């Protein structure tokens, strides 16, 4: 099992910039209106309305544009009258100096979790075919008041998102991938591929990939799970998969990729759009 385990969506986490540039932590401060209508959590995408930071309509796309990712805030606590720095901004904060800290570089590269459905925080899987393509952002808007973190991510897909989708997949996050071993039994194509010797009770989410194990390496087959499946007590996984581009045979590795590395698409970030807000 990979470490650390990705147990839920956590928003969009800046890690660097495209072209190998280092993300130095540079941010821009924006105002938030007094008595803000909605809570904003660390890792939430944000946009501007009337010159103030607000949550965008989700999912993020070329119609629902953003200026960056929220990375905390500070304001004068209305109770103590002291400056308060916070991981998230509670709704209806009665302060007139709320300042949002936003990672607003349009070249920023983000790490995020893959969730099963829109509005869900249940972790799913990406697959190799999505690299270089688009993925749709989640529509969850309520983060965790306990951690202060967002619960947004991207949605698991069996096909690339439309050209208007919010995020371009740069690569799979390999350090949190995990896998199960098995032996090919039967099937191919778009119906059922069966592998035996898979641990009972294992959940294979949408996007889980099936590779052939060749020597010490993995051979790409083009097969990935299109319907979530729980392995029964028999240890025989009857997976509904995409058509294989390479025949599945012998020993297989069943690989789950719970995170991806993405960039905000060109027509989605406000700095890359000629029209103003």
HELIX and SHEET records of a PDB file:
HELIX    1   1 UNK A   18  UNK A   20  5                                   3    
HELIX    2   2 UNK A  128  UNK A  130  5                                   3    
HELIX    3   3 UNK A  174  UNK A  176  5                                   3    
HELIX    4   4 UNK A  270  UNK A  272  5                                   3    
SHEET    1   A 3 UNK A  13  UNK A  17  0                                        
SHEET    2   A 3 UNK A 108  UNK A 115 -1                                        
SHEET    3   A 3 UNK A 154  UNK A 155  1                                        
SHEET    1   B 5 UNK A  13  UNK A  17  0                                        
SHEET    2   B 5 UNK A 108  UNK A 115 -1                                        
SHEET    3   B 5 UNK A 259  UNK A 264 -1                                        
SHEET    4   B 5 UNK A 167  UNK A 172 -1                                        
SHEET    5   B 5 UNK A 134  UNK A 135 -1                                        
SHEET    1   C 5 UNK A  28  UNK A  31  0                                        
SHEET    2   C 5 UNK A  99  UNK A 103 -1                                        
SHEET    3   C 5 UNK A  68  UNK A  76 -1                                        
SHEET    4   C 5 UNK A  45  UNK A  49 -1                                        
SHEET    5   C 5 UNK A  52  UNK A  55 -1                                        
SHEET    1   D 4 UNK A  28  UNK A  31  0                                        
SHEET    2   D 4 UNK A  99  UNK A 103 -1                                        
SHEET    3   D 4 UNK A  68  UNK A  76 -1                                        
SHEET    4   D 4 UNK A  83  UNK A  86 -1                                        
SHEET    1   E 6 UNK A 217  UNK A 224  0                                        
SHEET    2   E 6 UNK A 209  UNK A 214 -1                                        
SHEET    3   E 6 UNK A 251  UNK A 256 -1                                        
SHEET    4   E 6 UNK A 178  UNK A 186 -1                                        
SHEET    5   E 6 UNK A 192  UNK A 196 -1                                        
SHEET    6   E 6 UNK A 236  UNK A 240 -1                                        
SHEET    1   F 2 UNK A 203  UNK A 204  0                                        
SHEET    2   F 2 UNK A 229  UNK A 230 -1                                        
END                                                                             
